């Protein structure tokens, strides 16, 4: 009998039953005891034997698992209802607690980074699955400060950038948007509003964007100031205190990707901006207009109103996964059966979508705002792909399960592509087929070019803010970024100069966004290999996912025969898109 999946709020019972529960009280007591016990190792580290070193690592991992459980309970509770004052308070308390725990255990990381290479190599040889986590720590050795300075920074982060990010989320997730549809003014969340940017009605598309940008523009002076403070803090700590070469270099080292590889990726993206400009010109012809407006970028080329209820959407995702590999489908189903998916649309809930892995012993949690359209099904496939990635890597420690950011989008994007191919195969409706092909190009734009230009904006904005740029000047900078990205392929209205304050990633995790372009172009190459090689490809792909964060991303990709150092590799991903665009241009446009 097929499983039944309801569109509902997730259950966090596998973490804790409530903020004031006995389980939370006991967890806090256990955490205090574990940290106290760990602190007793401070004077025993010099000349430590391998056996004792492993015991210390095990104790550190135990603390990490418990902090993760508490912090994910806090973050997921807040995401489910950003207006819940208990959730806000518990999150703030948790952030303070995590900073204190980090400070009390900090001596271990600092000691490890300070070791000479011979002593470190001897312990690395005995460290088992912890090895890469330890190697990655030593990459930060040149940028590490003294213990008192590191402690001050940890406490500063809680009441500085972390507090600003929480305020940004609380402010923007309480926004209410109004849109007139069929003579009725609807009151919508951001997720509900953005459904209309893919509407077949051009007036709805324009009105939806205009309403979103109006609301964010009203608060742009405040949201922009928040961003300025986050950026100044990022530079003050990373460049001025730690000595990184540039603001983006912090993210690159955390990702363990050389600066020159990221530069190559972004340069190749810029060189291929004309590919999507050509696509937008084609789309204008299909829509029967001389030129697209920016409002029309995601316009459907056919008026299909096809929707899928949540059960249908979940079944399609699982069917597409199962056709690739039954075990992959079983892992995705594990997340659904655990009731770890929050798919409802409701006020106060965080917008967008994400997947959160709290530990190797727990099925991940997925947040989406399911609207029933094909893009909602694709989002479900994407986020469940993240979950599958985590579960395939669950044999690793809590310190090595999660993949580095550049590989974090591999399973999710691959899962989306599996879904689209499945939908193309099972639904013969030519309008649906055409819609999916255009949607693939729309999604490629949104995941590659849009994200790459976000990263380019961030890089420029960090430099502008260094010299005292105002919020208005940042808006001007963002408009220039859009003009370069789109060229003369569409009409760009003035209201889009405020769009950057509506991009949560640049607030939450500076320079996160290039990981999307990295992941999509990587997956285009991998998916092409899958289509060419069939079943023989699968073990190599699954090995990438199973590695999690237990190896350097360059090593994982080298093992898979992927060379991300060359422009030719990244250009190969764009060549796949060029072939898809050629195929679309060969379709006769209806009169």
VEXTOR-503748 format. One record per residue (C-alpha): residue in one letter; x, z, y negated. Coordinates in steps of 0.5 Angstrom, whole numbers, padded with zeros to 4 digits, always signed. Example, Ala and Ser with C-alpha at 12.3 -4.5 7.8 and 13.67 -1.06 7.14 Angstrom:
BEGIN
A+0025+0016+0009S+0027+0014+0002
% end
This chain:
BEGIN
X+0000+0000+0000X+0003-0002-0007X+0005+0004-0012X+0000+0005-0018X+0004+0006-0024X+0000+0008-0030X+0002+0007-0038X+0003+0014-0040X+0008+0019-0043X+0014+0021-0039X+0015+0028-0035X+0021+0032-0037X+0019+0037-0031X+0026+0035-0027X+0029+0038-0033X+0026+0044-0035X+0018+0045-0036X+0018+0048-0043X+0022+0050-0049X+0021+0057-0048X+0021+0057-0040X+0025+0062-0036X+0029+0056-0033X+0031+0054-0040X+0033+0062-0041X+0037+0062-0035X+0041+0055-0036X+0043+0058-0043X+0045+0065-0039X+0049+0060-0034X+0052+0056-0039X+0055+0062-0043X+0058+0065-0036X+0061+0058-0034X+0064+0057-0041X+0067+0064-0041X+0070+0063-0034X+0073+0057-0036X+0076+0060-0042X+0080+0064-0038X+0084+0058-0036X+0087+0057-0042X+0094+0061-0041X+0094+0058-0034X+0095+0051-0036X+0102+0051-0037X+0106+0048-0030X+0099+0048-0027X+0099+0046-0019X+0095+0040-0017X+0090+0044-0013X+0088+0049-0019X+0088+0043-0024X+0082+0040-0020X+0078+0046-0020X+0079+0047-0027X+0076+0039-0028X+0070+0041-0023X+0069+0047-0028X+0069+0043-0034X+0064+0038-0030X+0059+0043-0029X+0059+0045-0036X+0058+0038-0038X+0052+0037-0033X+0049+0043-0036X+0050+0042-0043X+0047+0034-0041X+0041+0037-0038X+0039+0042-0044X+0041+0036-0049X+0037+0031-0046X+0031+0035-0045X+0032+0036-0053X+0033+0029-0055X+0028+0026-0050X+0023+0032-0052X+0024+0029-0060X+0024+0022-0058X+0017+0023-0055X+0014+0026-0061X+0019+0026-0067X+0014+0030-0071X+0014+0036-0066X+0017+0042-0070X+0019+0046-0064X+0022+0039-0061X+0026+0039-0068X+0028+0046-0068X+0030+0046-0060X+0034+0039-0062X+0038+0043-0068X+0039+0049-0063X+0042+0045-0058X+0046+0041-0062X+0049+0047-0065X+0050+0050-0058X+0054+0044-0056X+0058+0044-0061X+0060+0051-0060X+0061+0049-0053X+0066+0044-0054X+0070+0048-0059X+0071+0054-0054X+0073+0049-0048X+0077+0044-0053X+0083+0047-0051X+0083+0044-0045X+0083+0037-0048X+0088+0038-0053X+0093+0041-0048X+0092+0035-0043X+0093+0030-0049X+0099+0034-0051X+0103+0033-0044X+0109+0029-0043X+0108+0022-0039X+0111+0025-0033X+0107+0031-0032X+0101+0027-0034X+0102+0022-0029X+0103+0027-0023X+0096+0030-0025X+0093+0024-0025X+0095+0022-0018X+0091+0028-0016X+0085+0027-0020X+0081+0023-0016X+0075+0020-0019X+0076+0024-0026X+0082+0019-0027X+0080+0014-0032X+0076+0020-0036X+0083+0023-0036X+0087+0017-0038X+0081+0015-0043X+0083+0022-0047X+0090+0020-0047X+0089+0014-0051X+0086+0018-0057X+0093+0022-0057X+0095+0019-0063X+0089+0021-0067X+0088+0028-0065X+0088+0034-0070X+0090+0041-0069X+0085+0045-0065X+0083+0049-0071X+0082+0042-0075X+0078+0039-0069X+0073+0045-0068X+0072+0045-0076X+0070+0037-0075X+0065+0039-0069X+0062+0044-0073X+0061+0039-0079X+0058+0034-0075X+0052+0038-0073X+0050+0040-0080X+0053+0033-0083X+0052+0026-0080X+0048+0029-0074X+0043+0032-0079X+0042+0026-0083X+0041+0022-0077X+0035+0027-0074X+0032+0027-0081X+0033+0019-0081X+0029+0019-0075X+0024+0024-0077X+0022+0020-0084X+0022+0013-0081X+0018+0015-0074X+0013+0018-0079X+0011+0012-0082X+0005+0008-0082X+0004+0001-0083X-0003-0003-0085X-0004-0010-0083X-0011-0014-0084X-0013-0017-0078X-0020-0021-0077X-0022-0017-0083X-0020-0010-0081X-0015-0006-0084X-0011-0003-0078X-0007+0003-0078X+0000+0002-0074X+0006+0004-0071X+0012+0000-0072X+0012-0002-0065X+0005-0004-0066X+0006-0008-0072X+0012-0012-0070X+0008-0015-0064X+0005-0019-0070X+0012-0022-0072X+0011-0026-0065X+0004-0028-0067X+0001-0035-0067X-0002-0034-0074X+0003-0035-0079X+0000-0031-0084X+0000-0025-0079X+0007-0026-0078X+0009-0026-0086X+0004-0020-0087X+0007-0016-0081X+0014-0017-0084X+0012-0016-0091X+0009-0009-0089X+0015-0007-0085X+0020-0009-0091X+0015-0006-0096X+0015+0001-0093X+0022+0001-0092X+0024-0001-0099X+0020+0004-0102X+0025+0009-0099X+0031+0005-0099X+0034+0009-0104X+0034+0015-0100X+0035+0012-0093X+0041+0008-0096X+0044+0014-0099X+0044+0017-0092X+0047+0011-0089X+0053+0012-0095X+0054+0019-0093X+0054+0017-0085X+0059+0012-0087X+0064+0016-0092X+0064+0021-0086X+0066+0016-0081X+0072+0014-0085X+0074+0021-0088X+0075+0023-0081X+0077+0017-0077X+0081+0013-0082X+0083+0019-0087X+0084+0025-0082X+0086+0021-0075X+0089+0015-0078X+0085+0010-0074X+0087+0003-0077X+0080+0001-0079X+0073+0004-0078X+0071-0001-0073X+0078+0001-0069X+0074+0008-0068X+0069+0005-0064X+0074+0000-0060X+0078+0005-0058X+0072+0009-0055X+0070+0003-0052X+0077+0002-0049X+0077-0005-0052X+0083-0008-0056X+0081-0009-0063X+0083-0017-0062X+0078-0018-0057X+0073-0015-0061X+0075-0020-0067X+0075-0026-0062X+0068-0024-0060X+0066-0024-0067X+0070-0030-0069X+0067-0034-0064X+0060-0032-0066X+0061-0034-0073X+0063-0041-0071X+0057-0042-0067X+0052-0040-0072X+0050-0047-0073X+0048-0047-0065X+0042-0043-0067X+0041-0046-0074X+0040-0052-0070X+0035-0048-0066X+0031-0046-0072X+0031-0053-0074X+0028-0055-0067X+0023-0050-0068X+0020-0052-0074X+0019-0059-0071X+0015-0056-0066X+0011-0051-0071X+0009-0057-0075X+0013-0055-0081X+0019-0058-0085X+0023-0051-0085X+0022-0044-0082X+0021-0038-0086X+0025-0032-0084X+0018-0029-0082X+0018-0035-0077X+0024-0034-0073X+0020-0031-0067X+0014-0035-0068X+0011-0038-0061X+0011-0045-0060X+0005-0045-0056X-0002-0041-0057X-0001-0037-0051X-0005-0030-0051X-0003-0028-0044X-0002-0021-0043X+0000-0017-0037X-0003-0010-0036X+0002-0004-0035X+0001-0005-0027X+0002-0012-0027X+0008-0012-0032X+0012-0006-0027X+0010-0011-0021X+0013-0017-0024X+0019-0013-0026X+0020-0010-0019X+0018-0017-0015X+0024-0020-0019X+0029-0015-0018X+0027-0015-0010X+0028-0023-0010X+0035-0021-0012X+0037-0015-0008X+0032-0010-0005X+0036-0004-0006X+0036-0006-0013X+0028-0006-0013X+0028+0001-0010X+0032+0004-0015X+0028+0001-0021X+0022+0004-0017X+0025+0011-0016X+0025+0011-0024X+0018+0009-0024X+0016+0014-0018X+0019+0020-0022X+0014+0019-0028X+0021+0018-0032X+0018+0012-0036X+0014+0014-0043X+0011+0007-0044X+0005+0009-0048X+0004+0007-0056X+0003+0013-0060X+0004+0016-0067X+0010+0020-0068X+0014+0017-0062X+0020+0014-0063X+0020+0006-0064X+0024+0001-0060X+0026+0003-0053X+0032+0006-0049X+0034+0009-0042X+0038+0016-0042X+0042+0018-0036X+0042+0026-0036X+0047+0026-0030X+0048+0023-0023X+0043+0028-0019X+0037+0025-0024X+0034+0019-0024X+0034+0016-0031X+0029+0017-0037X+0026+0010-0040X+0022+0010-0047X+0019+0003-0048X+0013+0002-0053X+0009-0003-0048X+0004-0008-0051X+0003-0012-0046X+0006-0019-0048X+0011-0022-0044X+0017-0019-0049X+0014-0012-0047X+0015-0014-0040X+0022-0016-0041X+0024-0010-0045X+0021-0006-0039X+0026-0010-0034X+0032-0009-0039X+0031-0002-0039X+0030-0001-0032X+0036-0005-0031X+0040+0000-0035X+0037+0005-0030X+0039+0001-0024X+0046+0001-0027X+0046+0009-0027X+0044+0010-0020X+0048+0005-0017X+0054+0009-0021X+0051+0016-0019X+0057+0017-0013X+0061+0018-0019X+0062+0025-0023X+0058+0027-0029X+0065+0025-0033X+0065+0018-0030X+0058+0015-0028X+0056+0012-0035X+0060+0005-0036X+0063+0004-0043X+0059+0001-0048X+0061-0006-0047X+0059-0006-0040X+0053-0002-0041X+0048-0008-0043X+0051-0012-0036X+0045-0010-0032X+0040-0009-0037X+0041-0017-0039X+0042-0019-0032X+0035-0016-0030X+0031-0019-0036X+0034-0026-0034X+0032-0025-0027X+0025-0023-0029X+0024-0029-0034X+0026-0034-0028X+0021-0030-0023X+0016-0031-0029X+0018-0039-0029X+0017-0039-0022X+0010-0036-0021X+0006-0038-0027X+0005-0045-0027X+0002-0045-0034X+0006-0050-0038X+0004-0046-0044X+0007-0040-0041X+0013-0044-0038X+0015-0047-0045X+0013-0040-0048X+0018-0037-0044X+0024-0042-0045X+0023-0041-0052X+0023-0034-0052X+0029-0034-0048X+0033-0037-0054X+0029-0033-0059X+0032-0027-0055X+0039-0030-0054X+0039-0030-0062X+0036-0023-0063X+0042-0020-0058X+0048-0025-0059X+0048-0028-0066X+0043-0022-0070X+0047-0017-0067X+0054-0020-0068X+0052-0021-0076X+0050-0014-0076X+0057-0012-0074X+0060-0016-0079X+0055-0013-0084X+0057-0006-0082X+0065-0008-0083X+0064-0011-0090X+0059-0005-0092X+0064+0000-0089X+0069-0003-0094X+0064-0003-0100X+0062+0004-0099X+0069+0006-0099X+0070+0003-0107X+0063+0006-0109X+0058+0001-0107X+0051+0003-0109X+0045+0002-0105X+0043-0004-0109X+0050-0007-0108X+0049-0006-0100X+0042-0010-0101X+0046-0016-0104X+0051-0016-0099X+0046-0016-0093X+0043-0022-0096X+0049-0025-0097X+0050-0024-0089X+0043-0027-0088X+0045-0033-0092X+0051-0034-0088X+0048-0033-0081X+0042-0038-0083X+0045-0043-0087X+0040-0048-0090X+0036-0048-0083X+0030-0043-0086X+0027-0040-0092X+0030-0033-0094X+0025-0029-0098X+0028-0024-0102X+0025-0018-0099X+0029-0019-0093X+0035-0016-0097X+0032-0009-0095X+0032-0010-0087X+0039-0006-0086X+0036+0000-0087X+0031-0001-0082X+0036-0002-0076X+0037+0005-0073X+0043+0003-0069X+0048+0003-0075X+0046+0010-0077X+0046+0013-0070X+0052+0009-0067X+0056+0006-0072X+0059-0001-0069X+0055+0000-0063X+0051-0007-0064X+0057-0012-0062X+0056-0009-0055X+0049-0013-0055X+0053-0019-0056X+0059-0018-0051X+0054-0016-0046X+0049-0022-0047X+0055-0027-0047X+0058-0024-0041X+0052-0024-0037X+0051-0031-0039X+0057-0033-0035X+0056-0028-0029X+0049-0031-0029X+0051-0038-0029X+0056-0036-0023X+0050-0033-0019X+0046-0039-0020X+0052-0043-0017X+0054-0038-0012X+0048-0035-0009X+0049-0029-0005X+0056-0029-0005X+0056-0027-0012X+0052-0021-0011X+0057-0016-0008X+0062-0018-0014X+0057-0017-0019X+0054-0010-0016X+0061-0008-0016X+0062-0008-0023X+0055-0004-0024X+0058+0001-0018X+0064+0002-0022X+0060+0006-0028X+0065+0009-0032X+0071+0010-0027X+0075+0005-0029X+0077+0001-0036X+0072-0004-0038X+0078-0009-0038X+0080-0007-0031X+0073-0008-0028X+0072-0015-0031X+0079-0017-0029X+0077-0015-0022X+0071-0019-0022X+0075-0025-0025X+0073-0025-0032X+0078-0026-0038X+0075-0023-0044X+0081-0024-0048X+0080-0032-0049X+0076-0035-0054X+0074-0040-0048X+0071-0035-0044X+0066-0033-0050X+0065-0040-0052X+0063-0041-0045X+0057-0037-0046X+0055-0041-0052X+0056-0047-0048X+0050-0044-0043X+0046-0044-0049X+0048-0050-0052X+0045-0053-0045X+0039-0050-0046X+0038-0052-0053X+0039-0059-0050X+0034-0059-0045X+0029-0056-0050X+0030-0062-0055X+0029-0067-0049X+0022-0064-0049X+0017-0069-0052X+0014-0065-0058X+0006-0066-0059X+0003-0070-0064
% end
